[in-house]
C-alpha cells in the first residue's frame, strides 16, 4: 500500500498534561505516521502561537513544541494536526492549565 493513500495519524504526548505553574516549561511532542507530509500546531484553533518554539522533523515523524517560562495566557488547548498528500487531516489535542503565582497580602 502506498503511503499517500494511508490516513495520517497524530498523537500528542504527554496526555493528559500535568498542571503548570507560571515560570515552568511546556514541552509537547507530536508523533505522526509515514503518511504525514505536513504537521501544524494550533492553540485554541489558532495557528499563531507567538511564544512557542516549534521544531518539526518529518523524516523522524515528530514535531516538538516548547514554551519557556509559561504564563497564565499560555493556558488553552494545544493541537497537533497531521496532513497527508490527499489533504486528509488527523488531529490530537491536549488541554494545558497554567496556574498563576500565589501572592499573599503583606500584613503589618
N, C-alpha and C positions, 0 to 999 in steps of 0.2 A: 504494500500500500504506500502510495506517495505521501510525503509529509504535508504537501499543500492541501490534500483532501482531508487530513485529520483535523479534528476540532482542537482549538487551543485549550490550554489548561493553565490556571494560575492559582497559587496558594501563598497567602501572606503568613509569615512566621515572625514572631510568635503570636498565637491567637488562642485565647484572649490575652491581651497585653495588660501587664500589671499597672496599677495607677502610678503616675509620676508626680514628683514634687517639682516646683519651679527650680530651674537650675540643673535638673537631671538631663541625661542624653536620651533621645529617642532613636532607636535603631530597628528598622524593619527590613525584612528580606522577602522578596517575591520570587518564588521558584516557578518556572514555566516549562512546558514540554517542547519537543523539537518542532512542532507545527507553528510555534510562535515566531513572527517576524518583526513584531513591534510591541514594546512594553510602555505603558503610560501610567504614571501615578496621579491620583487625584485626592484632594482633601475637600470633603463636603461637596462632591461633584464638580469641583473647580480644578482645572489643570494647572493653575498658578499656585505654587506653594513657595512663597518668597524666601523663607528662611531655610528651606531644605536643600541638602546636597544629595544629588542622585547619581548613582554610578550603575550603569547598565552594561552588562556583558552578554550579548545574545549567544555567543559561542558557548558560554558556560551555562546558559539558560537561567540566569538570575539577574535580579536588579536589587540594589540596596538604597534605602532612603535613610538619611541621617540628619538629625537636628540637634545641635549642641546648645545647651542652656535653654531648655524649653520654658515657655511662659504659658499662662492660662489660655491665651489666644491660640495656642497650638492644639488645644483640645478639639476633637472632632472625629469624623470618620475618614480614615485613610484607606484608599482602594488602589489595587493594582489591576490593570486591565491588560490582558494578553490578546493580541490580534493575529490571525493567520492571513495567508495570502488572499483568501476569498473575502476577507473583511469580517469574519465571524469573531466575536469578542467573548472572552471568558473573564469573569470578574471575581476578585476575592477582596474582602474588606475587614477592617478591624477598627473598633472604637477606642480612641485614646482620650484619657481623662487626666488633665494636669491640675493638681491641687495647688492653690496659691500658698505662699508662705504665711504662717500664722503670725499675727502681730498682737502683742499684748500691750494694753494701755499702761503708761507709766503712772504709778500711784505714789504720792509722797506720803 
